């Protein structure tokens, strides 16, 4: 058991990621070309949007947060067994530097806020 396991190390040891749709883990998984099973937990933040984007790109299925363990296991089996999911993850992950994905994702909201502020000040 690890107290803290860096994303890059965890992803190198993984074949699949099951997550809630947070940017850090999602971008790290995609940077490593790993398919995902997404279970967004909070409807008012970005998790459902991220899960839909992953699903729409063919990188893995999105499930409701209260999905049964059998349904999660079935989705994980599909994500591991169908090569299209790994291909979708690789397509989405192209251009994401694997070692820096979580740090880049963490800075994204600030970059967006800065861009919006620049537009507002300009007008």
C-alpha positions, 0 to 999 in steps of 0.5 A: 500500500502506498501513501502517495503514488504518483500518477505516472507510476500508477499509470505505467502499472495499469491497464485500465483506470476507473475514475470519477472524471477528475482532470488529473487522473483522466488526463494522466490515463489518457496520456498513457493511452489507458482506457477509462470507466467513468463514474462522475460523482458530482453533477454540478462540476466538470466530472459529467462533462469529462465523462461524456467527452471520454465516452464520446471519443471512444476512450471508455464508457461512462456510467451513473454514479450509483452503478452496481458493482456488476455493471462496473465490472462489465464495463471494465471488461469491455474497456479492457477487451475491446481494442477500440477503447484503447485506440480512443484513449491513445487518440485523446492522449496524443500530445499530453505529456505523460509525466506532466498531465496532472500539473497541466490540468491543475493549471487549466482553470487558472489559464481559462480565468486569465483568458476571460479576464483579458477579454473582459478588460479589453471590452 
